[in-house]
Amino acid sequence: MVDWQDLHFFSVLAHAGSLSAAARELGVDHVTVGRRVSSLEKALSLRLIERLPRSTILTREGKAIAALTEQIAGQIQTLERKAKGYSASAVETVRVSASPAVAARLIAPHVMGFHREHPGITLVLSGASHNVALDRGEAEIAIRLSRPQDPNLLIRRIGVMRFALYATPEYATKPSADWTFIGYDPALEHITQQVWLKTLLAGRPIVFQASDLFGQQEAARAGLGAVVLPHFMGDNDTALVRLATNLAPPTRDIWLVTYPDLKRSAAIRASMDFLTQTISRQCPTATSSS
């Protein structure tokens, strides 16, 4: 008989590409992953992987079994989503994924009110710089800055993130020709606000790069240069002021994403309402007339 846990471990391994990567994703040691895969190989009487020093390669049979386990995993995730949607439990855990800045500055400061209204719901908030895989059960709700293309998802536009250029008041007194800039590291040059920043340079240098907005903000607070931040970060920082620019700053839509099956759950609906109201209040889709 095939052990379903063995199939799950093998599916993760096939996706991760190595025993160590699969172990990190599963929260176990690589020996456990290897033992589970060996158990599956024995049950199926097939060699599924080639064990190399730094990677794991699927055999031809392994690739075929991996494709089947992917289908099985998808069906199990669908089953779990439907079960969660039908659940009427008053006690629930809802996992929410968002970018680090959105999680820390838009959502986390307001969870006290949510907890007061819904003491039976525990929010698990993950500030992730990558898009979590909802279809693999990594979260029930995701807040994203780009619209997903999966037609099976429930997708709502719940806000607009607006940006501006910021620096310390002392730095703002410098002639604009002498400004230097703070931006993302090269791996994130495609980010909307980074593309806009590069149009402002006009030969002026980026003197510091960081992979997250928090590091960039702290460098700007120290007086190193000008930084592009969302309004909800820059406007609420008393150490920074907005700088005027000739080019209009960019915006990014904020999307709430989940699976329709989950909407049947009262906990999911309450969490969605909280996220929608919290984010739309701070990042409204329409600009103020003032």
C-alpha positions in Angstrom: 0.0 0.0 0.0 1.2 3.5 -0.8 1.5 5.8 2.1 0.0 9.2 1.3 2.5 11.0 3.4 5.3 9.5 1.3 3.5 10.8 -1.8 3.4 14.3 -0.3 7.1 14.3 0.6 7.9 13.1 -2.9 5.7 15.8 -4.4 7.5 18.5 -2.4 10.9 17.1 -3.4 10.0 17.0 -7.1 9.0 20.7 -6.8 12.0 21.8 -4.6 14.7 20.0 -6.6 16.8 18.8 -3.7 16.5 16.9 -0.4 17.7 19.9 1.6 15.3 22.3 -0.1 12.4 19.9 0.4 13.4 19.5 4.0 13.3 23.2 4.6 9.9 23.5 3.0 8.5 20.6 5.0 10.2 21.6 8.3 12.0 18.4 8.7 15.6 17.1 8.2 16.8 15.8 4.8 17.2 12.3 6.2 13.4 12.2 6.8 12.7 13.3 3.3 15.1 10.6 1.9 13.5 7.9 4.0 10.0 8.9 2.9 11.0 8.8 -0.8 12.8 5.5 -0.3 9.6 4.1 1.2 7.6 5.2 -1.8 10.1 3.7 -4.2 9.9 0.4 -2.3 6.0 0.5 -2.4 6.0 1.2 -6.1 9.0 -1.0 -7.0 10.3 2.0 -9.0 13.4 4.1 -8.8 12.1 7.7 -8.7 15.2 9.8 -8.1 18.9 10.0 -8.9 20.7 11.1 -5.7 23.5 13.5 -6.7 25.8 15.4 -4.2 24.0 18.8 -4.6 20.8 18.0 -6.3 18.2 15.4 -6.9 17.2 14.4 -10.5 13.9 12.7 -11.2 14.1 9.5 -13.2 11.7 9.1 -16.2 9.4 7.1 -13.9 9.9 9.7 -11.2 8.7 12.5 -13.5 5.6 10.5 -14.4 4.8 9.8 -10.8 5.5 13.5 -9.9 2.9 14.6 -12.4 0.3 12.3 -10.8 1.2 13.4 -7.3 0.8 17.0 -8.4 -2.8 16.2 -9.5 -3.5 14.4 -6.2 -2.1 17.3 -4.2 -4.4 19.7 -6.1 -7.4 17.5 -5.4 -6.5 17.3 -1.7 -6.1 21.1 -1.5 -9.5 21.4 -3.1 -11.0 19.0 -0.6 -9.5 20.9 2.3 -10.7 24.3 0.9 -14.2 22.9 0.6 -14.1 21.5 4.1 -12.9 24.8 5.5 -15.6 26.6 3.6 -18.3 24.3 5.0 -16.9 24.5 8.5 -19.1 26.4 11.0 -16.5 26.3 13.8 -16.4 29.4 16.0 -12.6 28.9 16.4 -10.5 29.3 13.3 -7.0 30.1 12.0 -6.8 32.1 8.9 -3.4 32.5 7.1 -2.8 35.8 5.3 0.1 36.5 3.0 1.2 40.0 2.0 4.3 41.9 1.1 6.5 42.8 4.1 5.6 46.5 4.0 1.8 45.9 3.6 1.9 43.3 6.4 3.8 45.4 8.9 2.5 48.9 8.2 -1.0 48.4 6.7 -2.4 45.3 8.4 -0.5 44.5 11.7 -1.3 47.9 13.4 -5.0 47.2 13.1 -5.3 43.6 14.2 -6.3 44.5 17.7 -9.6 45.8 16.5 -10.1 42.6 14.5 -9.3 40.4 17.5 -11.7 42.4 19.7 -14.5 41.8 17.3 -13.6 38.2 16.4 -11.8 36.6 19.4 -12.2 33.1 18.0 -10.2 33.8 14.8 -6.5 33.7 14.9 -4.8 35.6 12.0 -1.5 34.2 10.9 0.1 37.1 8.9 3.1 36.3 6.7 5.1 39.2 5.3 6.5 37.5 2.1 8.3 39.1 -0.7 7.2 36.4 -3.1 3.7 35.3 -4.0 2.7 32.3 -1.9 1.0 29.4 -3.7 -2.6 29.4 -2.7 -3.2 26.3 -4.7 -0.7 24.5 -2.5 -2.4 25.6 0.7 0.3 28.0 1.8 -2.3 30.6 2.8 -6.0 31.1 2.6 -5.9 34.8 1.6 -3.2 36.7 -0.2 -2.8 40.5 -0.7 -0.9 41.1 -3.9 0.4 44.0 -5.9 -0.2 42.5 -9.3 -3.5 40.9 -10.6 -3.3 37.1 -10.7 -4.2 35.4 -13.9 -5.7 32.2 -12.5 -9.4 32.2 -13.5 -10.2 29.9 -10.6 -9.4 32.5 -8.0 -11.7 35.1 -6.4 -10.0 38.4 -7.0 -10.9 41.9 -5.6 -9.2 45.2 -6.2 -9.2 46.7 -2.7 -6.8 49.7 -2.8 -4.2 51.7 -4.7 -0.7 52.1 -3.4 0.6 55.5 -4.2 4.3 56.5 -4.1 6.3 59.7 -3.7 10.0 60.6 -3.3 11.1 61.3 0.3 14.1 62.6 2.2 14.9 64.3 5.5 14.0 68.0 5.8 17.7 68.9 5.8 18.3 66.9 2.6 15.4 68.6 0.9 17.2 71.9 1.2 19.9 70.7 -1.2 19.7 71.6 -4.9 18.0 68.8 -6.7 21.1 68.5 -9.0 23.0 67.3 -6.0 20.5 64.6 -4.9 21.6 61.0 -4.6 19.1 58.1 -4.4 18.3 55.0 -2.5 16.7 52.1 -4.4 16.2 48.3 -4.7 19.0 45.9 -5.4 19.5 44.8 -9.0 17.4 41.7 -8.7 14.3 43.9 -8.3 15.0 46.5 -11.0 11.7 45.5 -12.6 9.6 46.7 -9.7 7.3 49.6 -10.7 8.7 52.2 -8.3 12.3 51.3 -9.1 11.6 51.8 -12.8 10.2 55.2 -12.0 13.1 56.1 -9.8 15.6 55.3 -12.6 13.7 57.8 -14.9 14.5 60.5 -12.3 18.2 60.0 -12.1 19.4 62.1 -15.0 23.0 61.1 -14.3 22.7 61.3 -10.5 23.7 58.1 -8.7 21.9 55.5 -6.6 24.3 55.3 -3.6 22.5 52.6 -1.6 20.4 49.5 -2.5 18.4 47.3 -0.3 16.0 44.4 -1.0 13.2 45.8 1.1 11.6 49.1 1.8 12.4 49.1 5.5 16.2 49.2 4.8 15.7 51.9 2.2 13.6 53.9 4.6 16.2 53.8 7.4 18.9 54.9 5.0 16.8 57.9 4.0 16.1 58.7 7.6 19.9 58.8 8.2 20.2 61.5 5.5 21.9 59.3 2.8 19.6 60.3 0.0 16.1 60.3 -1.5 13.9 57.2 -1.5 10.7 56.2 -3.2 8.2 55.0 -0.6 4.4 54.3 -0.4 2.5 57.2 1.1 1.5 55.0 4.1 5.2 54.7 5.0 6.6 58.1 4.0 3.8 60.4 5.1 3.6 58.7 8.5 7.4 59.1 9.1 8.1 62.4 10.9 11.7 62.2 9.9 10.9 62.5 6.2 9.2 65.0 3.9 8.0 64.6 0.3 10.2 65.9 -2.5 8.8 67.5 -5.6 9.4 65.7 -8.9 8.8 66.6 -12.5 7.4 63.2 -13.3 4.2 61.9 -11.7 4.9 59.1 -9.2 3.6 55.6 -10.0 0.7 53.7 -8.4 0.1 50.0 -7.9 -3.2 48.3 -7.5 -3.7 46.2 -4.4 -5.6 42.9 -4.9 -7.2 40.5 -2.4 -7.1 36.9 -3.6 -8.6 33.7 -2.3 -10.5 30.7 -3.6 -14.3 31.0 -3.9 -14.8 27.8 -1.9 -13.4 29.4 1.1 -15.9 32.2 1.2 -18.4 29.8 2.7 -16.4 30.0 5.9 -17.5 32.8 8.3 -13.9 33.2 9.5 -12.7 33.7 5.9 -15.4 36.2 5.2 -14.7 38.2 8.4 -11.0 38.2 7.6 -11.6 39.4 4.0 -13.9 42.2 5.2 -11.2 43.3 7.7 -8.5 43.3 5.1 -10.6 45.1 2.6 -11.7 47.8 5.0 -8.3 48.3 6.6 -6.4 48.6 3.3 -9.0 50.6 1.4 -9.2 53.1 4.2 -5.4 53.7 4.1 -4.9 53.2 0.3 -8.2 54.3 -1.3 -8.9 53.6 -4.9 -10.0 57.2 -5.5 -7.8 60.2 -4.7 -9.0 62.7 -2.2 -10.3 66.0 -3.6 -8.3 67.9 -1.0 
